[in-house]
Amino acid sequence: MFTIDASVWVSAATADEPTHHASRRFIDAVFSRDVRIILPTLLAVEIAATVARRKTLAAALTALNNTLQASDAIRWFALDEGSSERFAIVASKSRLRAGDAVYAGVAIESGSNLVSLDNEHHKYLSGMVTVMLPEQALGSLQLLMP
């Protein structure tokens, strides 16, 4: 199971990003193999904020958001008072920003691997949760599935 940070979703939808091809291949593999993913509801907010800042991505990100909402492979994690308190502890222990701590907390609580392009996830979460780049996660999918 994977928790996939917004950085990977945006990269997969943005052809001029240096990490686009790896992100796109990973996302395509996840959907084609019906791999379970758990995502914070925060992702919808992050996609909307990206669309507002980068109008050229509006169509691609809107299509992505529609795909996400329609997928049966996705389990959505909504923050509540308890998870907010637990994720605040993750933020303070890891020195992550709020949104980054939410993705980390979801991955930790669900026992999933966190797939992220965010350097801070890779730097600060050692020993707390497995953090992978999209190409590493794709490699792990290829090892697990024929």
C-alpha positions in Angstrom: 0.0 0.0 0.0 1.2 3.5 -0.8 0.5 7.0 0.4 1.4 9.3 -2.5 2.4 12.9 -1.8 0.9 15.8 -3.8 4.4 16.4 -5.3 4.1 13.1 -7.2 0.6 13.7 -8.5 1.5 17.2 -9.7 4.7 16.0 -11.3 2.7 13.2 -13.1 0.4 15.8 -14.5 3.1 18.3 -15.6 5.0 17.3 -18.7 7.8 19.9 -18.3 8.7 18.7 -14.8 12.1 16.8 -14.6 10.4 14.1 -12.6 7.3 13.8 -14.8 8.1 10.5 -16.6 9.0 8.6 -13.5 6.0 10.0 -11.6 3.7 9.2 -14.6 5.0 5.7 -14.9 4.5 5.0 -11.2 0.9 6.5 -11.1 0.0 4.6 -14.3 1.3 1.3 -12.7 -0.6 1.9 -9.5 -3.9 2.4 -11.4 -3.3 -0.4 -13.9 -2.5 -2.9 -11.2 -5.2 -1.7 -8.8 -2.8 -1.1 -6.0 -4.3 0.1 -2.8 -3.5 3.7 -1.9 -4.5 5.8 1.1 -4.5 9.6 0.6 -5.3 12.4 3.0 -8.3 14.5 1.9 -5.8 17.4 2.0 -4.7 16.3 -1.5 -7.8 17.8 -3.1 -6.9 21.1 -1.5 -3.4 20.9 -2.7 -4.5 20.1 -6.3 -6.9 23.1 -6.2 -4.2 25.4 -4.9 -1.8 24.2 -7.6 -4.5 24.9 -10.3 -5.0 28.4 -8.9 -1.3 29.1 -9.1 -0.6 27.4 -12.4 -3.5 27.9 -14.8 -1.7 26.0 -17.5 -2.2 22.8 -15.5 -5.9 23.3 -14.8 -7.1 20.7 -17.4 -4.6 18.1 -16.5 -5.1 18.5 -12.7 -8.9 18.6 -13.0 -8.8 15.4 -14.9 -6.4 13.9 -12.3 -8.8 15.0 -9.5 -11.7 13.3 -11.3 -9.7 10.1 -11.7 -8.9 10.2 -8.0 -12.4 10.7 -6.9 -13.7 7.9 -9.1 -11.1 5.3 -8.2 -12.1 2.4 -6.0 -8.4 1.7 -5.2 -8.2 4.8 -3.1 -9.0 5.1 0.6 -9.4 8.7 1.7 -8.2 9.7 5.2 -10.0 12.6 6.7 -8.3 14.5 9.5 -10.2 14.6 12.8 -9.3 15.9 16.2 -7.4 12.7 17.2 -5.4 12.3 14.0 -4.6 16.1 14.0 -3.1 15.6 17.5 -1.1 12.6 16.4 0.1 14.3 13.2 1.2 17.3 15.3 3.5 15.0 17.2 4.9 13.7 13.8 5.4 17.3 12.7 7.3 18.2 15.9 9.4 15.0 16.0 10.3 15.2 12.3 10.4 19.0 11.8 8.1 18.8 8.8 5.8 21.5 7.6 2.1 20.9 8.3 1.0 19.4 4.9 4.1 17.2 4.8 3.4 15.9 8.3 -0.1 15.0 7.3 1.2 12.7 4.4 3.8 11.3 6.8 1.2 10.7 9.5 -1.2 8.9 7.1 1.6 6.7 5.9 2.7 5.9 9.4 -0.8 5.1 10.7 -1.7 3.0 7.6 1.6 1.2 7.5 2.0 2.3 3.9 5.1 3.4 2.0 5.2 7.2 1.4 6.0 8.1 -2.2 7.3 11.6 -2.4 9.5 14.0 -4.3 9.8 16.2 -1.3 13.4 16.3 0.0 12.2 17.0 3.5 10.2 13.7 3.6 13.4 11.9 2.6 15.6 13.8 5.0 13.5 13.9 8.2 11.5 10.6 8.2 14.3 8.1 8.4 13.3 5.4 10.9 9.7 6.6 11.1 8.3 5.4 7.7 9.7 4.1 4.4 9.9 7.0 2.0 10.5 6.3 -1.7 10.9 8.2 -4.9 8.5 7.3 -7.7 11.1 5.2 -9.5 11.9 3.3 -6.3 8.2 2.6 -5.7 7.7 1.5 -9.3 10.7 -0.9 -8.8 9.0 -2.3 -5.7 5.8 -2.8 -7.6 7.6 -4.6 -10.4 9.3 -6.9 -7.8 5.9 -7.7 -6.1 3.8 -8.2 -9.2 4.5 -10.2 -12.4 
